[in-house]
Each structure stands twice: as structure tokens, then as C-alpha cells.
């Protein structure tokens, strides 16, 4: 997730300044948080894949020896 809580505050302020209905603003905030959750999930998946890659490299390096 976004590690800096001020990022949410800044985005919330930008969304609040847009001249649309309150429900549209709420939807925009929900989408922003959903996108942040997806980005967090992708980052964690990438870290897991790197770890698996390192494990496989270690296994194959030992088999070659």
C-alpha cells in the first residue's frame, strides 16, 4: 500500500476539489484505494517471484556441482 499517509490526504483533497457530486467523489476515493491495493498485491507477488527464482537458482546451482 501507499506507505505515506500524506499521499492519501493529498489525493483526497484533490478529489474533494473536483466539482462533482459527493457520491462521485466517494467512488473516486474507493477506486484510488482499490488501485493502491492492486499495486500492493503486484509488488508482493513480484517479491515472491524473486524469492522463488533465487531458491530455484540455488537448487540448480547445487545440482550442477
Phi and psi in degrees as a GROMACS rama.xvg file:
@    title "Ramachandran Plot"
@    xaxis  label "Phi"
@    yaxis  label "Psi"
@TYPE xy
-61.8025  123.332  UNK-2
-79.3431  -20.9284  UNK-3
-101.032  110.456  UNK-4
-60.1307  -25.3558  UNK-5
-65.8594  -24.3286  UNK-6
-63.1516  -42.6673  UNK-7
-62.3543  -45.8083  UNK-8
-59.0438  -44.6702  UNK-9
-63.1034  -45.6539  UNK-10
-65.6723  -40.7378  UNK-11
-59.185  -41.6873  UNK-12
-64.7115  -40.9139  UNK-13
-63.523  -43.8657  UNK-14
-63.3606  -41.1799  UNK-15
-62.6766  -30.4152  UNK-16
-78.8189  -12.6695  UNK-17
-74.8079  135.382  UNK-18
-83.1608  78.3439  UNK-19
-138.979  176.902  UNK-20
-68.6946  159.031  UNK-21
-60.6154  -38.3066  UNK-22
-66.3598  -36.9891  UNK-23
-65.6037  -37.7284  UNK-24
-63.4672  -42.5102  UNK-25
-63.0422  -41.6785  UNK-26
-61.8825  -42.8761  UNK-27
-61.1505  -41.7794  UNK-28
-64.9384  -40.0492  UNK-29
-64.2879  -41.1609  UNK-30
-63.9362  -39.5842  UNK-31
-60.5264  -44.5668  UNK-32
-70.1143  -36.581  UNK-33
-62.6252  -43.5907  UNK-34
-62.8567  -38.7152  UNK-35
-64.0233  -39.9544  UNK-36
-64.703  -41.0117  UNK-37
-64.6989  -43.323  UNK-38
-60.9178  -40.5976  UNK-39
-63.4694  -43.5728  UNK-40
-62.0265  -43.1078  UNK-41
-63.4309  -41.4603  UNK-42
-63.3448  -43.0707  UNK-43
-66.8414  -37.2534  UNK-44
-65.0432  -40.5333  UNK-45
-63.006  -41.3827  UNK-46
-62.9172  -41.3368  UNK-47
-64.0999  -42.1585  UNK-48
-64.0048  -39.201  UNK-49
-62.49  -41.6778  UNK-50
-63.1582  -43.9686  UNK-51
-62.9886  -41.3266  UNK-52
-60.7544  -41.3146  UNK-53
-65.7088  -40.5948  UNK-54
-62.702  -44.9963  UNK-55
-63.9821  -40.7258  UNK-56
-59.7316  -42.0801  UNK-57
-63.9809  -42.06  UNK-58
-63.7883  -48.38  UNK-59
-68.1515  -33.5769  UNK-60
-64.0698  -39.9061  UNK-61
-68.8399  -33.4886  UNK-62
-71.6034  -30.5706  UNK-63
-72.6404  -31.6308  UNK-64
